[in-house]
Amino acid sequence: MQFSTKHGETQLEIERMSNVEDEAVSKPIVMASAAGWYVGQVYRDAEMGFLGPWSRNSNYMSEEDAIEMYEYDFGGE
């Protein structure tokens, strides 16, 4: 799992989620797996203290296309 360093909203959300003490699910962010980039969400496991993938909210695409899709579909959140 990788997070976009080109997308400021993603960086802010990862920072916020890293500081959450309880279990939580992130807002949509731009992230990647071995299959490619997508808009998805991560889960904060409070007991284990790590972030893990929660959902994939789009198809796989380039990082630039995922950022564009995020801005179009989720930019107002």
MOPAC internal coordinates of N, CA, C and O (Angstrom, degrees):
PM7 1SCF
backbone

  N    0.0000 0     0.00 0     0.00 0    0    0    0
  C    1.4448 1     0.00 0     0.00 0    1    0    0
  C    1.5255 1   107.65 1     0.00 0    2    1    0
  O    1.2310 1   121.75 1   -46.32 1    3    2    1
  N    1.3113 1   114.25 1   133.68 1    3    2    1
  C    1.4620 1   121.59 1  -178.12 1    5    3    2
  C    1.5191 1   108.02 1  -136.07 1    6    5    3
  O    1.2310 1   120.54 1   -32.00 1    7    6    5
  N    1.3315 1   116.58 1   148.00 1    7    6    5
  C    1.4533 1   121.62 1   179.26 1    9    7    6
  C    1.5177 1   110.02 1  -113.39 1   10    9    7
  O    1.2310 1   120.69 1   -34.12 1   11   10    9
  N    1.3254 1   116.28 1   145.88 1   11   10    9
  C    1.4573 1   121.05 1  -179.59 1   13   11   10
  C    1.5237 1   110.64 1   -66.61 1   14   13   11
  O    1.2310 1   120.68 1   -51.78 1   15   14   13
  N    1.3211 1   116.31 1   128.22 1   15   14   13
  C    1.4642 1   121.20 1   173.11 1   17   15   14
  C    1.5260 1   110.66 1   -92.86 1   18   17   15
  O    1.2310 1   120.73 1   173.96 1   19   18   17
  N    1.3413 1   116.21 1    -6.04 1   19   18   17
  C    1.4629 1   121.36 1   179.86 1   21   19   18
  C    1.5282 1   111.94 1   -91.48 1   22   21   19
  O    1.2310 1   120.08 1   174.28 1   23   22   21
  N    1.3297 1   117.45 1    -5.72 1   23   22   21
  C    1.4547 1   122.00 1  -173.61 1   25   23   22
  C    1.5248 1   109.65 1  -119.59 1   26   25   23
  O    1.2310 1   120.77 1   -71.44 1   27   26   25
  N    1.3348 1   116.14 1   108.56 1   27   26   25
  C    1.4596 1   121.74 1  -175.26 1   29   27   26
  C    1.5109 1   114.59 1   -59.93 1   30   29   27
  O    1.2310 1   120.03 1   140.11 1   31   30   29
  N    1.3421 1   117.54 1   -39.89 1   31   30   29
  C    1.4673 1   120.34 1  -179.82 1   33   31   30
  C    1.5326 1   111.10 1   -62.11 1   34   33   31
  O    1.2310 1   120.34 1   142.40 1   35   34   33
  N    1.3280 1   116.96 1   -37.60 1   35   34   33
  C    1.4600 1   121.05 1   178.05 1   37   35   34
  C    1.5257 1   109.66 1   -63.72 1   38   37   35
  O    1.2310 1   120.23 1   134.59 1   39   38   37
  N    1.3281 1   117.17 1   -45.41 1   39   38   37
  C    1.4605 1   120.52 1  -179.50 1   41   39   38
  C    1.5261 1   111.37 1   -61.65 1   42   41   39
  O    1.2310 1   119.81 1   138.41 1   43   42   41
  N    1.3255 1   117.97 1   -41.59 1   43   42   41
  C    1.4606 1   121.78 1   178.31 1   45   43   42
  C    1.5201 1   111.65 1   -63.83 1   46   45   43
  O    1.2310 1   120.23 1   139.00 1   47   46   45
  N    1.3237 1   117.17 1   -41.00 1   47   46   45
  C    1.4651 1   120.96 1  -178.68 1   49   47   46
  C    1.5271 1   111.03 1   -69.32 1   50   49   47
  O    1.2310 1   119.73 1   141.19 1   51   50   49
  N    1.3272 1   118.13 1   -38.81 1   51   50   49
  C    1.4676 1   120.91 1   177.51 1   53   51   50
  C    1.5249 1   109.86 1   -64.62 1   54   53   51
  O    1.2310 1   120.41 1   138.29 1   55   54   53
  N    1.3250 1   116.81 1   -41.71 1   55   54   53
  C    1.4701 1   120.25 1   177.24 1   57   55   54
  C    1.5224 1   110.56 1   -61.89 1   58   57   55
  O    1.2310 1   120.44 1   135.71 1   59   58   57
  N    1.3405 1   116.77 1   -44.29 1   59   58   57
  C    1.4721 1   120.77 1   178.50 1   61   59   58
  C    1.5189 1   110.94 1   -61.16 1   62   61   59
  O    1.2310 1   120.42 1   132.93 1   63   62   61
  N    1.3282 1   116.80 1   -47.07 1   63   62   61
  C    1.4651 1   120.82 1  -178.08 1   65   63   62
  C    1.5280 1   111.80 1   -65.35 1   66   65   63
  O    1.2310 1   119.99 1   147.64 1   67   66   65
  N    1.3100 1   117.62 1   -32.36 1   67   66   65
  C    1.4653 1   121.31 1   179.42 1   69   67   66
  C    1.5223 1   111.73 1   -67.13 1   70   69   67
  O    1.2310 1   120.44 1   157.68 1   71   70   69
  N    1.3283 1   116.76 1   -22.32 1   71   70   69
  C    1.4596 1   121.23 1  -178.98 1   73   71   70
  C    1.5267 1   113.80 1   -99.77 1   74   73   71
  O    1.2310 1   120.01 1   178.16 1   75   74   73
  N    1.3210 1   117.59 1    -1.84 1   75   74   73
  C    1.4623 1   121.44 1   178.57 1   77   75   74
  C    1.5224 1   108.45 1   -75.21 1   78   77   75
  O    1.2310 1   120.15 1   -46.99 1   79   78   77
  N    1.3290 1   117.33 1   133.01 1   79   78   77
  C    1.4573 1   120.43 1  -178.44 1   81   79   78
  C    1.5237 1   112.69 1   -89.60 1   82   81   79
  O    1.2310 1   120.09 1   155.16 1   83   82   81
  N    1.3145 1   117.44 1   -24.84 1   83   82   81
  C    1.4608 1   121.39 1  -179.32 1   85   83   82
  C    1.5246 1   110.22 1   -96.88 1   86   85   83
  O    1.2310 1   121.30 1    -6.58 1   87   86   85
  N    1.3311 1   115.12 1   173.42 1   87   86   85
  C    1.4593 1   119.35 1   173.93 1   89   87   86
  C    1.5211 1   108.23 1   -69.37 1   90   89   87
  O    1.2310 1   120.36 1   -39.55 1   91   90   89
  N    1.3251 1   116.91 1   140.45 1   91   90   89
  C    1.4547 1   120.80 1  -177.49 1   93   91   90
  C    1.5207 1   109.97 1  -159.38 1   94   93   91
  O    1.2310 1   121.23 1   -20.88 1   95   94   93
  N    1.3427 1   115.26 1   159.12 1   95   94   93
  C    1.4610 1   122.80 1   174.06 1   97   95   94
  C    1.5198 1   107.16 1  -114.92 1   98   97   95
  O    1.2310 1   120.56 1   -44.84 1   99   98   97
  N    1.3224 1   116.53 1   135.16 1   99   98   97
  C    1.4614 1   121.51 1  -177.11 1  101   99   98
  C    1.5187 1   112.45 1   -72.73 1  102  101   99
  O    1.2310 1   121.59 1   -12.21 1  103  102  101
  N    1.3201 1   114.56 1   167.79 1  103  102  101
  C    1.4619 1   121.64 1   165.09 1  105  103  102
  C    1.5268 1   106.09 1   -70.56 1  106  105  103
  O    1.2310 1   119.48 1   -13.62 1  107  106  105
  N    1.3378 1   118.60 1   166.38 1  107  106  105
  C    1.4675 1   119.78 1   175.54 1  109  107  106
  C    1.5330 1   110.97 1   -58.13 1  110  109  107
  O    1.2310 1   120.96 1   -38.92 1  111  110  109
  N    1.3354 1   115.76 1   141.08 1  111  110  109
  C    1.4627 1   122.90 1   179.17 1  113  111  110
  C    1.5225 1   109.01 1  -140.11 1  114  113  111
  O    1.2310 1   120.62 1   -11.64 1  115  114  113
  N    1.3290 1   116.42 1   168.36 1  115  114  113
  C    1.4626 1   121.96 1   176.78 1  117  115  114
  C    1.5245 1   107.18 1   -95.88 1  118  117  115
  O    1.2310 1   121.05 1   -60.76 1  119  118  117
  N    1.3327 1   115.59 1   119.24 1  119  118  117
  C    1.4575 1   121.05 1  -175.72 1  121  119  118
  C    1.5184 1   110.49 1  -144.06 1  122  121  119
  O    1.2310 1   120.69 1    -7.62 1  123  122  121
  N    1.3306 1   116.28 1   172.38 1  123  122  121
  C    1.4619 1   120.27 1  -176.79 1  125  123  122
  C    1.5106 1   110.82 1  -140.21 1  126  125  123
  O    1.2310 1   121.89 1   -26.27 1  127  126  125
  N    1.3207 1   113.99 1   153.73 1  127  126  125
  C    1.4618 1   123.00 1   168.80 1  129  127  126
  C    1.5251 1   106.11 1  -124.64 1  130  129  127
  O    1.2310 1   120.57 1     6.83 1  131  130  129
  N    1.2958 1   116.51 1  -173.17 1  131  130  129
  C    1.4682 1   120.01 1   178.39 1  133  131  130
  C    1.5331 1   111.79 1   -61.23 1  134  133  131
  O    1.2310 1   120.27 1   157.07 1  135  134  133
  N    1.3391 1   117.09 1   -22.93 1  135  134  133
  C    1.4640 1   121.01 1  -177.91 1  137  135  134
  C    1.5189 1   113.64 1   -83.30 1  138  137  135
  O    1.2310 1   119.70 1   161.96 1  139  138  137
  N    1.3342 1   118.18 1   -18.04 1  139  138  137
  C    1.4579 1   120.62 1   179.91 1  141  139  138
  C    1.5128 1   112.47 1   141.74 1  142  141  139
  O    1.2310 1   120.90 1     4.11 1  143  142  141
  N    1.3300 1   115.88 1  -175.89 1  143  142  141
  C    1.4525 1   123.65 1  -178.95 1  145  143  142
  C    1.5204 1   110.77 1   -85.89 1  146  145  143
  O    1.2310 1   120.61 1   -30.33 1  147  146  145
  N    1.3289 1   116.43 1   149.67 1  147  146  145
  C    1.4547 1   121.71 1   179.16 1  149  147  146
  C    1.5226 1   110.14 1  -160.34 1  150  149  147
  O    1.2310 1   120.72 1   -11.48 1  151  150  149
  N    1.3248 1   116.23 1   168.52 1  151  150  149
  C    1.4630 1   122.00 1   170.49 1  153  151  150
  C    1.5183 1   105.67 1   -94.62 1  154  153  151
  O    1.2310 1   121.10 1   -52.60 1  155  154  153
  N    1.3197 1   115.51 1   127.40 1  155  154  153
  C    1.4570 1   119.93 1  -177.72 1  157  155  154
  C    1.5102 1   111.54 1  -154.26 1  158  157  155
  O    1.2310 1   121.18 1    11.75 1  159  158  157
  N    1.3250 1   115.36 1  -168.25 1  159  158  157
  C    1.4570 1   121.73 1  -179.82 1  161  159  158
  C    1.5240 1   109.20 1  -134.84 1  162  161  159
  O    1.2310 1   121.06 1   -26.24 1  163  162  161
  N    1.3240 1   115.58 1   153.76 1  163  162  161
  C    1.4588 1   121.50 1   176.27 1  165  163  162
  C    1.5205 1   109.36 1  -117.10 1  166  165  163
  O    1.2310 1   121.51 1   -19.42 1  167  166  165
  N    1.3199 1   114.71 1   160.58 1  167  166  165
  C    1.4518 1   123.83 1  -179.18 1  169  167  166
  C    1.5184 1   108.72 1  -116.46 1  170  169  167
  O    1.2310 1   120.27 1   -45.09 1  171  170  169
  N    1.3153 1   117.08 1   134.91 1  171  170  169
  C    1.4677 1   121.98 1   176.25 1  173  171  170
  C    1.5196 1   107.83 1   -97.87 1  174  173  171
  O    1.2310 1   120.55 1   -64.58 1  175  174  173
  N    1.3273 1   116.56 1   115.42 1  175  174  173
  C    1.4594 1   122.38 1   176.18 1  177  175  174
  C    1.5218 1   107.80 1   -89.50 1  178  177  175
  O    1.2310 1   120.26 1   -73.50 1  179  178  177
  N    1.3323 1   117.11 1   106.50 1  179  178  177
  C    1.4643 1   121.44 1  -174.93 1  181  179  178
  C    1.5252 1   111.92 1   -65.23 1  182  181  179
  O    1.2310 1   120.22 1   141.47 1  183  182  181
  N    1.3158 1   117.18 1   -38.53 1  183  182  181
  C    1.4632 1   120.65 1  -177.56 1  185  183  182
  C    1.5285 1   111.61 1   -67.93 1  186  185  183
  O    1.2310 1   120.42 1   136.06 1  187  186  185
  N    1.3216 1   116.80 1   -43.94 1  187  186  185
  C    1.4623 1   121.39 1  -177.92 1  189  187  186
  C    1.5332 1   112.08 1   -88.49 1  190  189  187
  O    1.2310 1   120.08 1   160.20 1  191  190  189
  N    1.3309 1   117.44 1   -19.80 1  191  190  189
  C    1.4531 1   121.25 1   176.70 1  193  191  190
  C    1.5127 1   115.08 1    73.48 1  194  193  191
  O    1.2310 1   119.57 1  -145.38 1  195  194  193
  N    1.3251 1   118.42 1    34.62 1  195  194  193
  C    1.4606 1   120.03 1   178.85 1  197  195  194
  C    1.5225 1   110.76 1  -137.87 1  198  197  195
  O    1.2310 1   121.47 1   -15.47 1  199  198  197
  N    1.3357 1   114.79 1   164.53 1  199  198  197
  C    1.4581 1   122.16 1   174.87 1  201  199  198
  C    1.5184 1   109.05 1   -99.63 1  202  201  199
  O    1.2310 1   120.32 1   -42.76 1  203  202  201
  N    1.3185 1   117.00 1   137.24 1  203  202  201
  C    1.4502 1   122.09 1   177.07 1  205  203  202
  C    1.5162 1   110.23 1  -134.18 1  206  205  203
  O    1.2310 1   119.97 1   -19.82 1  207  206  205
  N    1.3160 1   117.65 1   160.18 1  207  206  205
  C    1.4655 1   120.02 1   179.63 1  209  207  206
  C    1.5295 1   110.92 1   -63.69 1  210  209  207
  O    1.2310 1   120.92 1   -39.47 1  211  210  209
  N    1.3292 1   115.84 1   140.53 1  211  210  209
  C    1.4671 1   121.46 1   180.00 1  213  211  210
  C    1.5232 1   110.76 1  -115.02 1  214  213  211
  O    1.2310 1   120.48 1   127.98 1  215  214  213
  N    1.3356 1   116.68 1   -52.02 1  215  214  213
  C    1.4671 1   119.01 1  -178.96 1  217  215  214
  C    1.5243 1   110.47 1  -150.69 1  218  217  215
  O    1.2310 1   121.56 1   -24.74 1  219  218  217
  N    1.3166 1   114.63 1   155.26 1  219  218  217
  C    1.4679 1   121.73 1   172.46 1  221  219  218
  C    1.5178 1   105.99 1  -111.93 1  222  221  219
  O    1.2310 1   120.48 1   -62.31 1  223  222  221
  N    1.3318 1   116.68 1   117.69 1  223  222  221
  C    1.4569 1   122.10 1  -174.25 1  225  223  222
  C    1.5220 1   113.29 1  -101.67 1  226  225  223
  O    1.2310 1   120.06 1  -170.94 1  227  226  225
  N    1.3250 1   117.50 1     9.06 1  227  226  225
  C    1.4632 1   121.48 1   178.47 1  229  227  226
  C    1.5209 1   109.04 1  -153.20 1  230  229  227
  O    1.2310 1   121.17 1    -5.89 1  231  230  229
  N    1.3148 1   115.37 1   174.11 1  231  230  229
  C    1.4600 1   120.66 1   171.96 1  233  231  230
  C    1.5217 1   108.99 1   -76.29 1  234  233  231
  O    1.2310 1   120.29 1    -8.93 1  235  234  233
  N    1.3267 1   117.05 1   171.07 1  235  234  233
  C    1.4588 1   121.93 1   175.80 1  237  235  234
  C    1.5195 1   109.72 1   -78.74 1  238  237  235
  O    1.2310 1   120.92 1   -33.82 1  239  238  237
  N    1.3437 1   115.84 1   146.18 1  239  238  237
  C    1.4610 1   121.45 1  -176.93 1  241  239  238
  C    1.5211 1   108.73 1  -163.19 1  242  241  239
  O    1.2310 1   120.04 1     5.79 1  243  242  241
  N    1.3256 1   117.53 1  -174.21 1  243  242  241
  C    1.4659 1   121.25 1   175.35 1  245  243  242
  C    1.5265 1   108.82 1   -72.43 1  246  245  243
  O    1.2310 1   120.70 1   -18.49 1  247  246  245
  N    1.3302 1   116.26 1   161.51 1  247  246  245
  C    1.4677 1   120.22 1   177.69 1  249  247  246
  C    1.5277 1   110.70 1   -60.61 1  250  249  247
  O    1.2310 1   120.16 1   137.42 1  251  250  249
  N    1.3107 1   117.29 1   -42.58 1  251  250  249
  C    1.4588 1   121.18 1  -179.30 1  253  251  250
  C    1.5276 1   111.34 1   -62.08 1  254  253  251
  O    1.2310 1   120.52 1   137.42 1  255  254  253
  N    1.3416 1   116.62 1   -42.58 1  255  254  253
  C    1.4650 1   119.97 1   178.42 1  257  255  254
  C    1.5242 1   111.29 1   -67.06 1  258  257  255
  O    1.2310 1   119.95 1   143.54 1  259  258  257
  N    1.3247 1   117.71 1   -36.46 1  259  258  257
  C    1.4691 1   121.14 1   178.34 1  261  259  258
  C    1.5288 1   110.58 1   -65.61 1  262  261  259
  O    1.2310 1   120.27 1   140.07 1  263  262  261
  N    1.3327 1   117.10 1   -39.93 1  263  262  261
  C    1.4655 1   120.43 1   176.94 1  265  263  262
  C    1.5264 1   110.12 1   -64.25 1  266  265  263
  O    1.2310 1   120.60 1   136.14 1  267  266  265
  N    1.3293 1   116.46 1   -43.86 1  267  266  265
  C    1.4685 1   120.49 1   178.39 1  269  267  266
  C    1.5273 1   110.89 1   -61.65 1  270  269  267
  O    1.2310 1   120.39 1   136.65 1  271  270  269
  N    1.3240 1   116.87 1   -43.35 1  271  270  269
  C    1.4727 1   120.47 1   178.46 1  273  271  270
  C    1.5220 1   110.70 1   -63.28 1  274  273  271
  O    1.2310 1   120.32 1   136.64 1  275  274  273
  N    1.3274 1   117.00 1   -43.36 1  275  274  273
  C    1.4664 1   120.74 1   177.46 1  277  275  274
  C    1.5226 1   109.90 1   -56.48 1  278  277  275
  O    1.2310 1   120.39 1   129.58 1  279  278  277
  N    1.3187 1   116.86 1   -50.42 1  279  278  277
  C    1.4630 1   121.19 1  -177.94 1  281  279  278
  C    1.5275 1   111.35 1   -59.86 1  282  281  279
  O    1.2310 1   120.45 1   140.83 1  283  282  281
  N    1.3191 1   116.75 1   -39.17 1  283  282  281
  C    1.4698 1   120.72 1  -178.86 1  285  283  282
  C    1.5212 1   111.47 1   -74.26 1  286  285  283
  O    1.2310 1   119.64 1   133.85 1  287  286  285
  N    1.3412 1   118.30 1   -46.15 1  287  286  285
  C    1.4624 1   121.46 1  -173.45 1  289  287  286
  C    1.5248 1   114.95 1   -91.27 1  290  289  287
  O    1.2310 1   119.75 1   151.37 1  291  290  289
  N    1.3380 1   118.09 1   -28.63 1  291  290  289
  C    1.4628 1   120.15 1  -172.49 1  293  291  290
  C    1.5182 1   113.32 1  -127.68 1  294  293  291
  O    1.2310 1   119.66 1  -178.72 1  295  294  293
  N    1.3092 1   118.26 1     1.28 1  295  294  293
  C    1.4694 1   121.31 1  -174.33 1  297  295  294
  C    1.5105 1   115.35 1   -60.38 1  298  297  295
  O    1.2310 1   119.79 1   156.38 1  299  298  297
  N    1.3020 1   118.00 1   -23.62 1  299  298  297
  C    1.4604 1   120.55 1  -178.62 1  301  299  298
  C    1.5147 1   114.75 1   -89.18 1  302  301  299
  O    1.2310 1   119.97 1   179.66 1  303  302  301
  N    1.3314 1   117.65 1    -0.34 1  303  302  301
  C    1.4751 1   119.87 1  -177.03 1  305  303  302
  C    1.5024 1   111.71 1   -79.08 1  306  305  303
  O    1.2310 1   120.10 1   180.00 1  307  306  305

